[in-house]
Amino acid sequence: MLLGSLVVRPLAVRAGEGRVMWPGGLVVAPFGFLVPLMDRGAGLCAAALAWLLITVKAGVDN
């Protein structure tokens, strides 16, 4: 979440607050389907990346 909080300020200044929030949800939402793939190997790496993107998006929204 900290990473999302750090990233959102410059993006909001450049593009506007509303324009940063809703497209981010459209981009991050499909990655939520990778979280149930947590297992070993590549599935774990994909799920970890998806979880990172979801938490960054939560930081952006807050």
N, CA, C and O atoms as a GROMACS GRO file, in nm:
protein
  248
    1MET      N    1   0.082  -0.118   0.000
    1MET     CA    2   0.000   0.000   0.000
    1MET      C    3   0.086   0.125   0.000
    1MET      O    4   0.050   0.226  -0.060
    2LEU      N    5   0.200   0.119   0.066
    2LEU     CA    6   0.289   0.234   0.070
    2LEU      C    7   0.335   0.272  -0.070
    2LEU      O    8   0.343   0.390  -0.104
    3LEU      N    9   0.364   0.172  -0.150
    3LEU     CA   10   0.407   0.199  -0.287
    3LEU      C   11   0.297   0.271  -0.366
    3LEU      O   12   0.325   0.363  -0.442
    4GLY      N   13   0.172   0.228  -0.348
    4GLY     CA   14   0.061   0.295  -0.415
    4GLY      C   15   0.042   0.438  -0.369
    4GLY      O   16   0.010   0.526  -0.448
    5SER      N   17   0.064   0.461  -0.240
    5SER     CA   18   0.052   0.597  -0.186
    5SER      C   19   0.161   0.688  -0.241
    5SER      O   20   0.138   0.806  -0.264
    6LEU      N   21   0.279   0.633  -0.263
    6LEU     CA   22   0.389   0.712  -0.317
    6LEU      C   23   0.371   0.741  -0.466
    6LEU      O   24   0.413   0.846  -0.514
    7VAL      N   25   0.310   0.649  -0.537
    7VAL     CA   26   0.295   0.663  -0.682
    7VAL      C   27   0.179   0.754  -0.720
    7VAL      O   28   0.185   0.822  -0.822
    8VAL      N   29   0.075   0.756  -0.639
    8VAL     CA   30  -0.049   0.823  -0.680
    8VAL      C   31  -0.036   0.975  -0.688
    8VAL      O   32  -0.098   1.036  -0.774
    9ARG      N   33   0.043   1.034  -0.604
    9ARG     CA   34   0.051   1.181  -0.602
    9ARG      C   35   0.098   1.238  -0.736
    9ARG      O   36   0.031   1.326  -0.791
   10PRO      N   37   0.212   1.193  -0.791
   10PRO     CA   38   0.252   1.247  -0.922
   10PRO      C   39   0.153   1.214  -1.033
   10PRO      O   40   0.133   1.296  -1.124
   11LEU      N   41   0.093   1.097  -1.027
   11LEU     CA   42  -0.005   1.061  -1.130
   11LEU      C   43  -0.130   1.147  -1.121
   11LEU      O   44  -0.185   1.188  -1.223
   12ALA      N   45  -0.175   1.175  -0.998
   12ALA     CA   46  -0.295   1.257  -0.980
   12ALA      C   47  -0.270   1.401  -1.023
   12ALA      O   48  -0.360   1.466  -1.077
   13VAL      N   49  -0.150   1.451  -1.001
   13VAL     CA   50  -0.118   1.587  -1.044
   13VAL      C   51  -0.118   1.594  -1.197
   13VAL      O   52  -0.165   1.691  -1.256
   14ARG      N   53  -0.064   1.493  -1.258
   14ARG     CA   54  -0.053   1.493  -1.404
   14ARG      C   55  -0.185   1.466  -1.474
   14ARG      O   56  -0.219   1.536  -1.570
   15ALA      N   57  -0.260   1.366  -1.428
   15ALA     CA   58  -0.379   1.323  -1.502
   15ALA      C   59  -0.510   1.360  -1.433
   15ALA      O   60  -0.615   1.362  -1.499
   16GLY      N   61  -0.508   1.387  -1.304
   16GLY     CA   62  -0.631   1.412  -1.229
   16GLY      C   63  -0.667   1.291  -1.145
   16GLY      O   64  -0.636   1.178  -1.181
   17GLU      N   65  -0.732   1.316  -1.033
   17GLU     CA   66  -0.759   1.209  -0.938
   17GLU      C   67  -0.853   1.102  -0.994
   17GLU      O   68  -0.826   0.983  -0.982
   18GLY      N   69  -0.961   1.144  -1.055
   18GLY     CA   70  -1.057   1.048  -1.108
   18GLY      C   71  -1.002   0.966  -1.223
   18GLY      O   72  -1.034   0.849  -1.238
   19ARG      N   73  -0.919   1.029  -1.302
   19ARG     CA   74  -0.861   0.958  -1.416
   19ARG      C   75  -0.754   0.858  -1.376
   19ARG      O   76  -0.718   0.771  -1.455
   20VAL      N   77  -0.705   0.868  -1.255
   20VAL     CA   78  -0.607   0.772  -1.206
   20VAL      C   79  -0.676   0.652  -1.143
   20VAL      O   80  -0.628   0.539  -1.155
   21MET      N   81  -0.787   0.675  -1.075
   21MET     CA   82  -0.848   0.569  -0.995
   21MET      C   83  -0.923   0.464  -1.077
   21MET      O   84  -0.898   0.344  -1.060
   22TRP      N   85  -1.012   0.504  -1.165
   22TRP     CA   86  -1.096   0.403  -1.230
   22TRP      C   87  -1.022   0.321  -1.335
   22TRP      O   88  -1.050   0.201  -1.344
   23PRO      N   89  -0.932   0.375  -1.415
   23PRO     CA   90  -0.860   0.287  -1.508
   23PRO      C   91  -0.770   0.187  -1.435
   23PRO      O   92  -0.748   0.076  -1.484
   24GLY      N   93  -0.718   0.227  -1.320
   24GLY     CA   94  -0.635   0.135  -1.243
   24GLY      C   95  -0.713   0.012  -1.201
   24GLY      O   96  -0.660  -0.099  -1.201
   25GLY      N   97  -0.838   0.031  -1.165
   25GLY     CA   98  -0.923  -0.082  -1.128
   25GLY      C   99  -0.946  -0.176  -1.245
   25GLY      O  100  -0.948  -0.298  -1.228
   26LEU      N  101  -0.963  -0.120  -1.363
   26LEU     CA  102  -0.982  -0.203  -1.482
   26LEU      C  103  -0.857  -0.282  -1.518
   26LEU      O  104  -0.865  -0.394  -1.569
   27VAL      N  105  -0.743  -0.224  -1.490
   27VAL     CA  106  -0.617  -0.291  -1.521
   27VAL      C  107  -0.585  -0.398  -1.418
   27VAL      O  108  -0.538  -0.506  -1.453
   28VAL      N  109  -0.610  -0.369  -1.290
   28VAL     CA  110  -0.569  -0.459  -1.182
   28VAL      C  111  -0.670  -0.572  -1.158
   28VAL      O  112  -0.629  -0.680  -1.115
   29ALA      N  113  -0.796  -0.552  -1.184
   29ALA     CA  114  -0.898  -0.652  -1.153
   29ALA      C  115  -0.872  -0.790  -1.215
   29ALA      O  116  -0.890  -0.890  -1.146
   30PRO      N  117  -0.831  -0.800  -1.339
   30PRO     CA  118  -0.805  -0.934  -1.394
   30PRO      C  119  -0.693  -1.010  -1.322
   30PRO      O  120  -0.692  -1.133  -1.322
   31PHE      N  121  -0.599  -0.937  -1.262
   31PHE     CA  122  -0.491  -1.004  -1.189
   31PHE      C  123  -0.541  -1.070  -1.062
   31PHE      O  124  -0.473  -1.158  -1.008
   32GLY      N  125  -0.657  -1.031  -1.013
   32GLY     CA  126  -0.714  -1.095  -0.895
   32GLY      C  127  -0.745  -1.241  -0.918
   32GLY      O  128  -0.752  -1.319  -0.822
   33PHE      N  129  -0.765  -1.280  -1.043
   33PHE     CA  130  -0.791  -1.420  -1.073
   33PHE      C  131  -0.665  -1.507  -1.061
   33PHE      O  132  -0.675  -1.630  -1.059
   34LEU      N  133  -0.548  -1.444  -1.052
   34LEU     CA  134  -0.425  -1.521  -1.038
   34LEU      C  135  -0.398  -1.561  -0.893
   34LEU      O  136  -0.320  -1.654  -0.869
   35VAL      N  137  -0.460  -1.494  -0.798
   35VAL     CA  138  -0.433  -1.522  -0.658
   35VAL      C  139  -0.469  -1.665  -0.619
   35VAL      O  140  -0.393  -1.726  -0.543
   36PRO      N  141  -0.579  -1.723  -0.666
   36PRO     CA  142  -0.607  -1.863  -0.628
   36PRO      C  143  -0.507  -1.964  -0.684
   36PRO      O  144  -0.510  -2.081  -0.645
   37LEU      N  145  -0.419  -1.921  -0.772
   37LEU     CA  146  -0.320  -2.012  -0.829
   37LEU      C  147  -0.198  -2.032  -0.739
   37LEU      O  148  -0.101  -2.096  -0.780
   38MET      N  149  -0.203  -1.978  -0.618
   38MET     CA  150  -0.088  -1.990  -0.528
   38MET      C  151  -0.057  -2.136  -0.504
   38MET      O  152  -0.136  -2.210  -0.445
   39ASP      N  153   0.057  -2.176  -0.550
   39ASP     CA  154   0.105  -2.312  -0.532
   39ASP      C  155   0.257  -2.302  -0.532
   39ASP      O  156   0.313  -2.216  -0.465
   40ARG      N  157   0.322  -2.386  -0.603
   40ARG     CA  158   0.467  -2.378  -0.614
   40ARG      C  159   0.505  -2.331  -0.754
   40ARG      O  160   0.426  -2.340  -0.848
   41GLY      N  161   0.624  -2.281  -0.764
   41GLY     CA  162   0.679  -2.245  -0.895
   41GLY      C  163   0.619  -2.121  -0.956
   41GLY      O  164   0.606  -2.017  -0.890
   42ALA      N  165   0.583  -2.131  -1.083
   42ALA     CA  166   0.535  -2.016  -1.160
   42ALA      C  167   0.401  -1.965  -1.108
   42ALA      O  168   0.377  -1.844  -1.111
   43GLY      N  169   0.316  -2.053  -1.060
   43GLY     CA  170   0.188  -2.008  -1.004
   43GLY      C  171   0.206  -1.920  -0.883
   43GLY      O  172   0.132  -1.823  -0.864
   44LEU      N  173   0.304  -1.952  -0.800
   44LEU     CA  174   0.332  -1.871  -0.682
   44LEU      C  175   0.386  -1.734  -0.722
   44LEU      O  176   0.348  -1.633  -0.663
   45CYS      N  177   0.473  -1.730  -0.821
   45CYS     CA  178   0.526  -1.601  -0.867
   45CYS      C  179   0.417  -1.514  -0.929
   45CYS      O  180   0.412  -1.394  -0.904
   46ALA      N  181   0.329  -1.574  -1.008
   46ALA     CA  182   0.220  -1.499  -1.068
   46ALA      C  183   0.123  -1.448  -0.962
   46ALA      O  184   0.075  -1.334  -0.970
   47ALA      N  185   0.094  -1.530  -0.862
   47ALA     CA  186   0.004  -1.487  -0.756
   47ALA      C  187   0.067  -1.378  -0.670
   47ALA      O  188  -0.002  -1.286  -0.626
   48ALA      N  189   0.197  -1.387  -0.646
   48ALA     CA  190   0.266  -1.283  -0.569
   48ALA      C  191   0.264  -1.150  -0.643
   48ALA      O  192   0.243  -1.045  -0.582
   49LEU      N  193   0.285  -1.152  -0.773
   49LEU     CA  194   0.278  -1.030  -0.854
   49LEU      C  195   0.136  -0.974  -0.852
   49LEU      O  196   0.118  -0.852  -0.842
   50ALA      N  197   0.037  -1.060  -0.863
   50ALA     CA  198  -0.102  -1.016  -0.859
   50ALA      C  199  -0.134  -0.953  -0.724
   50ALA      O  200  -0.200  -0.849  -0.718
   51TRP      N  201  -0.088  -1.015  -0.616
   51TRP     CA  202  -0.114  -0.960  -0.484
   51TRP      C  203  -0.046  -0.825  -0.467
   51TRP      O  204  -0.104  -0.734  -0.407
   52LEU      N  205   0.075  -0.809  -0.518
   52LEU     CA  206   0.145  -0.680  -0.514
   52LEU      C  207   0.065  -0.573  -0.588
   52LEU      O  208   0.048  -0.463  -0.537
   53LEU      N  209   0.015  -0.605  -0.706
   53LEU     CA  210  -0.063  -0.508  -0.783
   53LEU      C  211  -0.193  -0.471  -0.712
   53LEU      O  212  -0.235  -0.356  -0.715
   54ILE      N  213  -0.257  -0.568  -0.649
   54ILE     CA  214  -0.382  -0.541  -0.578
   54ILE      C  215  -0.358  -0.450  -0.458
   54ILE      O  216  -0.438  -0.360  -0.432
   55THR      N  217  -0.248  -0.472  -0.384
   55THR     CA  218  -0.221  -0.386  -0.269
   55THR      C  219  -0.177  -0.247  -0.312
   55THR      O  220  -0.208  -0.149  -0.245
   56VAL      N  221  -0.105  -0.237  -0.422
   56VAL     CA  222  -0.069  -0.103  -0.473
   56VAL      C  223  -0.195  -0.029  -0.514
   56VAL      O  224  -0.206   0.091  -0.490
   57LYS      N  225  -0.289  -0.097  -0.576
   57LYS     CA  226  -0.416  -0.033  -0.615
   57LYS      C  227  -0.494   0.012  -0.492
   57LYS      O  228  -0.558   0.117  -0.495
   58ALA      N  229  -0.489  -0.066  -0.386
   58ALA     CA  230  -0.556  -0.025  -0.261
   58ALA      C  231  -0.492   0.101  -0.205
   58ALA      O  232  -0.562   0.188  -0.153
   59GLY      N  233  -0.360   0.112  -0.215
   59GLY     CA  234  -0.292   0.233  -0.172
   59GLY      C  235  -0.327   0.353  -0.258
   59GLY      O  236  -0.338   0.464  -0.207
   60VAL      N  237  -0.343   0.331  -0.386
   60VAL     CA  238  -0.383   0.440  -0.476
   60VAL      C  239  -0.522   0.488  -0.442
   60VAL      O  240  -0.548   0.608  -0.442
   61ASP      N  241  -0.612   0.396  -0.414
   61ASP     CA  242  -0.750   0.435  -0.384
   61ASP      C  243  -0.762   0.507  -0.250
   61ASP      O  244  -0.852   0.589  -0.232
   62ASN      N  245  -0.674   0.478  -0.157
   62ASN     CA  246  -0.680   0.545  -0.027
   62ASN      C  247  -0.611   0.678  -0.035
   62ASN      O  248  -0.606   0.750   0.065
   0.00000   0.00000   0.00000
